[in-house]
Amino acid sequence: MKAKTFTKFLVIIIAVAAIGGGYYYFQKKPADAKAAESGAPGGGQQQAMPVIYTQVDSKSVQIWNGYSARLEAVEYAEIRPQVSGTITEVKFEDGQQVEQGDVLFVIDTKPYQAAVNQAEAELKVSKNEFSLAQKEANRAEELIKTNAISKRIYDERKSTSNVAWARIKAAEARLERAQIDLDYANVKAPITGRVSRAEIKVGNLVEAGANAPLLTTIVSTAAVYADFEVDEQTYLTYIRTNAKDRASESKVPVKLILSGDSVVYDGFIDSFDNQIDASSGTIRARALFENKDGALLPGMFASVKMGLPEKQEKILLTERAIGTDQDRKYVYIVNDKNMVEYRQIRIGESMGGERVVTSGLEAGDKVITEGIIRLRPGMPVKPQTQAEADAAAAAQAAQSQAGDAEQGESSQAH
């Protein structure tokens, strides 16, 4: 009897629980759903994450494009003998800085000095002969007026005077040639620069002509060229549209940095080639740099950056805000509903820790700059600028300090 009573009691309890559960399910669930839509507590809505954002804007900046370059000498000279003879002196040290006109080698000058002396003597003889012939011609000119001499004698004396004058000119030419050879015997630097080592030493015989041996070389050091290749698209988009003649091309700025060096050399475009290389799709460019410290040597490799002739309006963005998705770059922005939105972008050169954004963003976009690895598209966020975040942190710190001070005073009072 007791067992039957307990069974009935248990069935009643289960029935009441089922009725109560059904009521809660059908009455409470719509309320929760409504609360979720309204954002009320208990509605199951995801909490908004605080994020730092910056509102991007376009700035007037100068765009730079980087290239690899090879340095070339502005002036380069191979020194070869212009007269034959034995080298009697080498008047420089290997690697020495020389000035234009400095004597580098001396080829035995004695035969050339003798040739000069002989030419001078011949010139003197020719002048004396001309002086005599001129006097005879003048006499003949007076005598012919009175028919004291025949016309034939007059013509002979006049011709002799003219021949004597021509011999003077020939003697002067021989003397000039002898003096040139004597000058060539003193081999001089044709340009100012750094001389290489002497390839031929004292005592060696050298021959002038087409097969003349190399004595040494000189490269100028006051300035150097940097030769590099510019892609066709960059040339057409930036250079050709902004620098349409040689004068404006020379205003295109270029910066040069040697590998492993921190010194930046400022220069400018000297010239562009006259055609695009069809095989590589590039055009040769040449920039000119001053070399006051002498650190730039021909043959070096260097990195150059070529700037646009005029500033452009571009958006700059800190690199911390840019994410990488395989070969794509992206950012997260805050939309008008305070939710995270994915935005693919294209970036250009780096400028002082910021990257140039060439496409994907517009002025006024709110780009999240911190903690983008924790974000996902569609997440609700609580956006604030860095200044607002700093102000909130400062206020919280001040409040915390005030609370600690109040607690300390209360403890002292007790």
GUGU-921011 format. One record per residue (C-alpha): x, y, z; residue in three letters. Coordinates in pm, whole numbers, plus 32768, in hexadecimal, padded with zeros to 4 digits. Example, Ala and Ser with C-alpha at 12.3 -4.5 7.8 and 13.67 -1.06 7.14 Angstrom:
<sites>
+------+------+------+-----+
|   px |   py |   pz | res |
+------+------+------+-----+
| 84CE | 7E3E | 830C | ALA |
| 8557 | 7F96 | 82CA | SER |
+------+------+------+-----+
</sites>
This chain:
<sites>
+------+------+------+-----+
|   px |   py |   pz | res |
+------+------+------+-----+
| 8000 | 8000 | 8000 | MET |
| 8119 | 80E4 | 8056 | LYS |
| 81CA | 808B | 7F0C | ALA |
| 8098 | 80EE | 7E40 | LYS |
| 807C | 8239 | 7EF8 | THR |
| 81EF | 8289 | 7EBA | PHE |
| 81CA | 8235 | 7D45 | THR |
| 80A1 | 831F | 7D1D | LYS |
| 815F | 8432 | 7DD1 | PHE |
| 828E | 8409 | 7CEA | LEU |
| 81B4 | 8416 | 7BB0 | VAL |
| 8113 | 855B | 7C2C | ILE |
| 8269 | 85FA | 7C6A | ILE |
| 82E6 | 859B | 7B0A | ILE |
| 81AC | 8625 | 7A67 | ALA |
| 81CC | 8770 | 7B22 | VAL |
| 833D | 878E | 7ABD | ALA |
| 82EA | 874B | 794F | ALA |
| 81D5 | 884F | 794E | ILE |
| 82BD | 894F | 79F8 | GLY |
| 83D9 | 890A | 7901 | GLY |
| 82F6 | 8933 | 77D6 | GLY |
| 8272 | 8A79 | 785C | TYR |
| 83D3 | 8B00 | 7893 | TYR |
| 8442 | 8A95 | 7736 | TYR |
| 831F | 8B32 | 767E | PHE |
| 830D | 8C6D | 7754 | GLN |
| 8479 | 8CB5 | 779F | LYS |
| 851A | 8C6F | 764A | LYS |
| 846C | 8D8B | 758D | PRO |
| 84D4 | 8E79 | 76A3 | ALA |
| 8640 | 8E09 | 7684 | ASP |
| 8635 | 8E2F | 750B | ALA |
| 85A5 | 8F8C | 7530 | LYS |
| 86B1 | 8FE0 | 762E | ALA |
| 87BC | 8F61 | 7540 | ALA |
| 8739 | 9044 | 742C | GLU |
| 8734 | 9170 | 7513 | SER |
| 888B | 9125 | 75A9 | GLY |
| 8802 | 9105 | 770B | ALA |
| 88C8 | 9037 | 7809 | PRO |
| 887C | 8EC9 | 7802 | GLY |
| 8822 | 8ED7 | 7693 | GLY |
| 8959 | 8E15 | 7623 | GLY |
| 89EF | 8F33 | 754F | GLN |
| 8B6D | 8F2D | 751B | GLN |
| 8C1D | 9035 | 75EE | GLN |
| 8CB4 | 9158 | 7527 | ALA |
| 8E31 | 914F | 752B | MET |
| 8EE6 | 9299 | 7566 | PRO |
| 8FC6 | 92ED | 743C | VAL |
| 90AE | 940A | 73DD | ILE |
| 906E | 94A9 | 728B | TYR |
| 90F2 | 95C5 | 71BA | THR |
| 902C | 968A | 70BD | GLN |
| 90FD | 9694 | 6F80 | VAL |
| 9124 | 97C6 | 6EA9 | ASP |
| 91E8 | 9818 | 6D6F | SER |
| 9332 | 98D0 | 6D91 | LYS |
| 9415 | 9982 | 6C9E | SER |
| 9546 | 989E | 6C8B | VAL |
| 9663 | 9857 | 6B9F | GLN |
| 965D | 96F0 | 6B22 | ILE |
| 97A5 | 9630 | 6B0C | TRP |
| 97EF | 94F5 | 6A45 | ASN |
| 991C | 941A | 6A93 | GLY |
| 9A14 | 9380 | 699E | TYR |
| 9B68 | 92D9 | 6996 | SER |
| 9C7B | 93A3 | 68F3 | ALA |
| 9DE3 | 9386 | 687E | ARG |
| 9ECD | 94AD | 68B0 | LEU |
| 9F8E | 9531 | 6786 | GLU |
| A09B | 963A | 6769 | ALA |
| A032 | 9788 | 66D7 | VAL |
| A188 | 97A1 | 6631 | GLU |
| A274 | 9681 | 65E5 | TYR |
| A3BE | 9690 | 652A | ALA |
| A4B0 | 9586 | 64B1 | GLU |
| A610 | 9615 | 64A5 | ILE |
| A6DE | 959F | 637A | ARG |
| A823 | 962A | 62E6 | PRO |
| A804 | 9716 | 61BF | GLN |
| A978 | 970F | 6170 | VAL |
| AA72 | 95F1 | 6175 | SER |
| AB98 | 95D5 | 625F | GLY |
| AC1B | 9555 | 63A8 | THR |
| AB62 | 95A8 | 64EB | ILE |
| AC50 | 9665 | 65CC | THR |
| AB68 | 96CD | 66E9 | GLU |
| AA20 | 9666 | 678E | VAL |
| A9AF | 9797 | 684E | LYS |
| A886 | 9714 | 6918 | PHE |
| A833 | 960D | 6A1B | GLU |
| A72E | 94FE | 69E5 | ASP |
| A5D1 | 957B | 6A3F | GLY |
| A63E | 96E4 | 6A5D | GLN |
| A54F | 9805 | 6A24 | GLN |
| A5CF | 98D1 | 68FD | VAL |
| A568 | 9A16 | 685E | GLU |
| A534 | 9A5A | 66EF | GLN |
| A685 | 9AB1 | 6653 | GLY |
| A75E | 99F9 | 6753 | ASP |
| A882 | 993C | 66B4 | VAL |
| A859 | 97C6 | 66E8 | LEU |
| A96E | 972F | 660E | PHE |
| AAA2 | 97BE | 6569 | VAL |
| AB17 | 9722 | 6422 | ILE |
| AC83 | 976D | 63C8 | ASP |
| AC70 | 98D8 | 6354 | THR |
| ADCD | 98FB | 62BC | LYS |
| AD75 | 989B | 6153 | PRO |
| AC3F | 9975 | 615D | TYR |
| ACFC | 9A9B | 61ED | GLN |
| ADFE | 9A71 | 60D9 | ALA |
| ACE8 | 9A75 | 5FD6 | ALA |
| AC67 | 9BBA | 606B | VAL |
| ADC2 | 9C55 | 605D | ASN |
| ADEC | 9BEE | 5EF2 | GLN |
| AC96 | 9C79 | 5E94 | ALA |
| ACE9 | 9DC1 | 5F3D | GLU |
| AE30 | 9DDB | 5E78 | ALA |
| AD82 | 9D8F | 5D30 | GLU |
| AC81 | 9E98 | 5D7C | LEU |
| AD92 | 9F96 | 5DBA | LYS |
| AE3A | 9F40 | 5C6E | VAL |
| ACF0 | 9F5F | 5BB8 | SER |
| ACB0 | A0B3 | 5C4E | LYS |
| AE08 | A12F | 5BE1 | ASN |
| ADD0 | A0AC | 5A82 | GLU |
| AC81 | A156 | 5A73 | PHE |
| AD15 | A29D | 5AED | SER |
| AE15 | A29B | 59D3 | LEU |
| AD18 | A232 | 58CE | ALA |
| AC28 | A341 | 5941 | GLN |
| AD32 | A44D | 591A | LYS |
| AD87 | A3D3 | 57BA | GLU |
| AC17 | A3D5 | 575F | ALA |
| ABF0 | A53A | 57DF | ASN |
| AD1B | A5B1 | 5710 | ARG |
| AC93 | A507 | 55DD | ALA |
| AB48 | A5B4 | 5610 | GLU |
| ABF6 | A70C | 5609 | GLU |
| ACCF | A6B6 | 54DE | LEU |
| ABB2 | A631 | 540B | ILE |
| AB0E | A784 | 541E | LYS |
| AC33 | A81C | 5355 | THR |
| AC5E | A6E7 | 527B | ASN |
| ADB8 | A6B6 | 5314 | ALA |
| AD79 | A53E | 5328 | ILE |
| ACAF | A454 | 5259 | SER |
| AB58 | A3D4 | 52BD | LYS |
| ABE6 | A274 | 52D6 | ARG |
| ACE4 | A2D7 | 53E0 | ILE |
| ABD4 | A38A | 54A3 | TYR |
| AAF7 | A253 | 549C | ASP |
| AC17 | A171 | 550B | GLU |
| AC67 | A24C | 5638 | ARG |
| AAF8 | A265 | 5697 | LYS |
| AAD6 | A0E8 | 5681 | SER |
| AC11 | A0B4 | 5752 | THR |
| AB7D | A193 | 5862 | SER |
| AA37 | A0CE | 5861 | ASN |
| AAED | 9F80 | 5875 | VAL |
| ABBC | 9FFE | 5998 | ALA |
| AA7A | A061 | 5A4C | TRP |
| A9E9 | 9F05 | 5A13 | ALA |
| AB26 | 9E6A | 5A9F | ARG |
| AAF4 | 9F36 | 5BDD | ILE |
| A997 | 9EA6 | 5C01 | LYS |
| AA18 | 9D45 | 5BCB | ALA |
| AB2C | 9D7B | 5CCA | ALA |
| AA2E | 9E00 | 5DC5 | GLU |
| A956 | 9CCA | 5D90 | ALA |
| AA83 | 9BE3 | 5DC7 | ARG |
| AADA | 9CA0 | 5F04 | LEU |
| A972 | 9C86 | 5F83 | GLU |
| A96D | 9B11 | 5F3F | ARG |
| AAB9 | 9AE2 | 5FF2 | ALA |
| AA39 | 9BA6 | 611C | GLN |
| A8FC | 9ACF | 6126 | ILE |
| A9CC | 9990 | 6127 | ASP |
| AAA5 | 9A1F | 623C | LEU |
| A969 | 9A6E | 6301 | ASP |
| A8E3 | 990E | 62C2 | TYR |
| AA26 | 9886 | 6354 | ALA |
| A9A3 | 990B | 649F | ASN |
| A86A | 9834 | 64C3 | VAL |
| A767 | 9907 | 657B | LYS |
| A61D | 98C1 | 6625 | ALA |
| A4FF | 9928 | 653C | PRO |
| A400 | 9934 | 665B | ILE |
| A3F9 | 9964 | 67D2 | THR |
| A3C2 | 9823 | 6894 | GLY |
| A45D | 96F1 | 6931 | ARG |
| A570 | 9647 | 686E | VAL |
| A59B | 94CF | 6863 | SER |
| A6EA | 941E | 687C | ARG |
| A800 | 9446 | 677D | ALA |
| A7E4 | 9327 | 6686 | GLU |
| A93F | 936B | 65EF | ILE |
| AA6D | 93C3 | 66C0 | LYS |
| ABA5 | 9495 | 668D | VAL |
| AC97 | 9411 | 6585 | GLY |
| AB93 | 9375 | 64A2 | ASN |
| AB7A | 93DC | 6336 | LEU |
| AA21 | 9440 | 62BE | VAL |
| A9A1 | 9474 | 615F | GLU |
| A89A | 956B | 60F1 | ALA |
| A78A | 950E | 5FFA | GLY |
| A65A | 9431 | 5FE0 | ALA |
| A6F6 | 9324 | 60BC | ASN |
| A77E | 9411 | 61C3 | ALA |
| A78A | 9369 | 631A | PRO |
| A6B4 | 93D5 | 6441 | LEU |
| A780 | 949F | 653A | LEU |
| A671 | 94D7 | 6642 | THR |
| A507 | 954B | 666B | THR |
| A45E | 966F | 671B | ILE |
| A2F7 | 968A | 6796 | VAL |
| A257 | 97CB | 680B | SER |
| A1E8 | 97CC | 6977 | THR |
| A136 | 991A | 69A0 | ALA |
| 9FF0 | 987D | 6929 | ALA |
| 9F6E | 972A | 68B7 | VAL |
| 9E54 | 96A3 | 67E3 | TYR |
| 9D5C | 959F | 685F | ALA |
| 9CCB | 94D2 | 6742 | ASP |
| 9B87 | 9414 | 6780 | PHE |
| 9A56 | 9389 | 66CA | GLU |
| 98FB | 9423 | 66F0 | VAL |
| 97CE | 9350 | 6698 | ASP |
| 96F8 | 93CC | 657B | GLU |
| 95BC | 93FE | 664A | GLN |
| 966A | 94DC | 674A | THR |
| 9712 | 95A3 | 6637 | TYR |
| 95CC | 95DE | 657A | LEU |
| 94F3 | 961B | 66AE | THR |
| 95D4 | 96FF | 6776 | TYR |
| 9700 | 977D | 66B1 | ILE |
| 9679 | 97B6 | 6553 | ARG |
| 953F | 9860 | 65D2 | THR |
| 95FC | 9946 | 66C1 | ASN |
| 974E | 9976 | 6616 | ALA |
| 971B | 99AF | 64A5 | LYS |
| 986F | 9A41 | 644E | ASP |
| 99D9 | 9A25 | 64B8 | ARG |
| 99C8 | 9B58 | 6596 | ALA |
| 98A8 | 9ACA | 6663 | SER |
| 994A | 9970 | 666A | GLU |
| 9A77 | 9A0A | 6717 | SER |
| 9990 | 9A72 | 6834 | LYS |
| 992D | 990C | 6885 | VAL |
| 99CF | 98C7 | 69DA | PRO |
| 9A91 | 9787 | 6A1E | VAL |
| 9B22 | 96FD | 6B62 | LYS |
| 9C3F | 9601 | 6B73 | LEU |
| 9CA3 | 9517 | 6C8F | ILE |
| 9DC7 | 9424 | 6C8A | LEU |
| 9D93 | 92C5 | 6D0D | SER |
| 9DCB | 92BA | 6E85 | GLY |
| 9DF1 | 9435 | 6E99 | ASP |
| 9D0F | 9536 | 6F38 | SER |
| 9D89 | 9665 | 6E74 | VAL |
| 9C8B | 96E7 | 6D79 | VAL |
| 9D0B | 979B | 6C42 | TYR |
| 9C22 | 988E | 6B93 | ASP |
| 9C2D | 98B0 | 6A1B | GLY |
| 9B53 | 98E4 | 68EA | PHE |
| 9B04 | 9840 | 679E | ILE |
| 9C0B | 988F | 6697 | ASP |
| 9B5E | 97E2 | 6574 | SER |
| 9A76 | 96D0 | 64FE | PHE |
| 9AC4 | 95F4 | 63D4 | ASP |
| 9A19 | 962E | 6285 | ASN |
| 995C | 94E4 | 6278 | GLN |
| 98B6 | 93D1 | 6345 | ILE |
| 996B | 9283 | 634B | ASP |
| 9868 | 9197 | 62B4 | ALA |
| 9902 | 9061 | 6356 | SER |
| 98F2 | 90E6 | 64BC | SER |
| 97E4 | 91F2 | 64A2 | GLY |
| 98C8 | 92F2 | 6546 | THR |
| 9975 | 9435 | 64EB | ILE |
| 9AD5 | 948E | 6555 | ARG |
| 9AF5 | 95B4 | 6642 | ALA |
| 9C2C | 966A | 66B9 | ARG |
| 9C3E | 973B | 67F7 | ALA |
| 9D59 | 9823 | 685C | LEU |
| 9DE1 | 9839 | 69C1 | PHE |
| 9EEB | 9910 | 6A5D | GLU |
| A003 | 9849 | 6B00 | ASN |
| A09E | 9940 | 6BF2 | LYS |
| A114 | 9837 | 6CE9 | ASP |
| A19F | 9757 | 6BD5 | GLY |
| A0E3 | 9627 | 6C5B | ALA |
| A02D | 95E2 | 6B14 | LEU |
| A107 | 9514 | 6A2B | LEU |
| A0B6 | 94AF | 68C6 | PRO |
| A044 | 9346 | 68B1 | GLY |
| 9F8D | 9343 | 6A00 | MET |
| 9E2B | 92C0 | 6A23 | PHE |
| 9D38 | 93A4 | 6ADA | ALA |
| 9BC8 | 93D4 | 6B25 | SER |
| 9B23 | 9507 | 6A91 | VAL |
| 99CE | 959F | 6AC8 | LYS |
| 993A | 967A | 69BB | MET |
| 9836 | 9776 | 6A26 | GLY |
| 9720 | 9808 | 6958 | LEU |
| 975D | 9969 | 68D5 | PRO |
| 962A | 99EB | 698D | GLU |
| 9574 | 998C | 6ACC | LYS |
| 943B | 98B5 | 6AB5 | GLN |
| 9303 | 9898 | 6B8D | GLU |
| 931A | 973E | 6C2D | LYS |
| 9297 | 9684 | 6D5E | ILE |
| 93A0 | 9615 | 6E59 | LEU |
| 9360 | 9501 | 6F56 | LEU |
| 942D | 946E | 7070 | THR |
| 94B5 | 9316 | 7021 | GLU |
| 9421 | 928E | 7167 | ARG |
| 92C5 | 92AC | 70CF | ALA |
| 9318 | 91E0 | 6F98 | ILE |
| 92E2 | 9069 | 6F95 | GLY |
| 935A | 8F66 | 6E98 | THR |
| 927B | 8E59 | 6E03 | ASP |
| 935C | 8D88 | 6D22 | GLN |
| 93C0 | 8E80 | 6C11 | ASP |
| 92B6 | 8F80 | 6C6B | ARG |
| 92BC | 90A4 | 6D5E | LYS |
| 918B | 9106 | 6E29 | TYR |
| 9112 | 91E1 | 6F47 | VAL |
| 8FEB | 91DB | 7032 | TYR |
| 8F0E | 9310 | 703B | ILE |
| 8DF2 | 9377 | 7120 | VAL |
| 8CB0 | 93A2 | 705D | ASN |
| 8B8A | 9484 | 70B5 | ASP |
| 8AF5 | 936D | 718F | LYS |
| 8C33 | 9352 | 7261 | ASN |
| 8C82 | 91FD | 71D1 | MET |
| 8DC4 | 9178 | 713B | VAL |
| 8DD8 | 917D | 6FC0 | GLU |
| 8EE6 | 90D8 | 6EEC | TYR |
| 8F84 | 91B4 | 6DE0 | ARG |
| 908B | 9141 | 6CE3 | GLN |
| 918C | 924A | 6C89 | ILE |
| 92BD | 9283 | 6BB2 | ARG |
| 93F1 | 9323 | 6C47 | ILE |
| 951C | 93DD | 6BBD | GLY |
| 9661 | 945D | 6C4C | GLU |
| 96B7 | 9478 | 6DBE | SER |
| 96DA | 95DB | 6E40 | MET |
| 974E | 960E | 6FA6 | GLY |
| 96A5 | 94D6 | 7032 | GLY |
| 9568 | 950C | 6F67 | GLU |
| 9502 | 9472 | 6E1C | ARG |
| 9467 | 9521 | 6CF6 | VAL |
| 930E | 948F | 6CAE | VAL |
| 92DA | 9499 | 6B37 | THR |
| 9179 | 9407 | 6B37 | SER |
| 906E | 9378 | 6C1E | GLY |
| 9041 | 949A | 6D10 | LEU |
| 8F9E | 95EF | 6CFE | GLU |
| 8FCB | 9723 | 6DD1 | ALA |
| 8EEE | 9709 | 6F09 | GLY |
| 8F04 | 958D | 6F31 | ASP |
| 8F37 | 951B | 709A | LYS |
| 9052 | 941D | 7093 | VAL |
| 9095 | 9343 | 71C3 | ILE |
| 9204 | 9362 | 721A | THR |
| 9236 | 927D | 7347 | GLU |
| 91FC | 9109 | 7384 | GLY |
| 9176 | 90B2 | 722D | ILE |
| 91D8 | 8F44 | 725E | ILE |
| 90BC | 8F1F | 735D | ARG |
| 8FB2 | 8FAF | 7279 | LEU |
| 8EC4 | 8F0B | 7186 | ARG |
| 8DD9 | 8FA9 | 7089 | PRO |
| 8C83 | 8FF4 | 711F | GLY |
| 8CF9 | 9011 | 7288 | MET |
| 8C61 | 912F | 7351 | PRO |
| 8D68 | 9220 | 73D2 | VAL |
| 8D81 | 934F | 74AE | LYS |
| 8E5D | 943A | 73E2 | PRO |
| 8F33 | 954B | 747B | GLN |
| 9058 | 9617 | 7407 | THR |
| 91AD | 95F8 | 74A5 | GLN |
| 917D | 9748 | 754C | ALA |
| 902F | 96D8 | 75E0 | GLU |
| 90CA | 9594 | 765A | ALA |
| 91EB | 964D | 76FC | ASP |
| 90FC | 9741 | 77A3 | ALA |
| 9025 | 9623 | 782A | ALA |
| 9156 | 956D | 78AD | ALA |
| 91D4 | 96A9 | 7955 | ALA |
| 907F | 96E6 | 79F6 | ALA |
| 906F | 957F | 7A73 | GLN |
| 91CD | 9598 | 7B01 | ALA |
| 9175 | 96DE | 7BB3 | ALA |
| 9037 | 9642 | 7C3E | GLN |
| 90F9 | 9514 | 7CB8 | SER |
| 91FA | 95F0 | 7D62 | GLN |
| 90E6 | 96BA | 7E07 | ALA |
| 9040 | 9579 | 7E87 | GLY |
| 9189 | 94F9 | 7F13 | ASP |
| 91C4 | 9645 | 7FC1 | ALA |
| 9066 | 9644 | 8059 | GLU |
| 908F | 94DF | 80D2 | GLN |
| 91DD | 953E | 816E | GLY |
| 9142 | 9665 | 8229 | GLU |
| 9028 | 9583 | 82A7 | SER |
| 9122 | 9485 | 8328 | SER |
| 91E5 | 9594 | 83E1 | GLN |
| 90A2 | 9615 | 8481 | ALA |
| 9055 | 94BB | 8510 | HIS |
+------+------+------+-----+
</sites>
